């Protein structure tokens, strides 16, 4: 039978492995946070604290065009 500390360690390993598998599957962090049902900031904190490598796939893009202004 597994002790409490062994169970906690296994649970953490499984969580890290799950997040790493999403990173390797080429999901963006935004997509992964929706799949996991958590906030993006919580996922970012988990990634940073557990030193998970997440390749940059795409980043937010700003438009070069000027915003359209409604004329009344």
Buried (B, 14 or more C-beta within 10 A) or exposed (E): EEEEEEEEEEEEEEEBEEBBEBBEEEBBBEBBBEEBEEEBEEBEEBBEEEEBEBEEEEEEEEEEEEEEEEEE
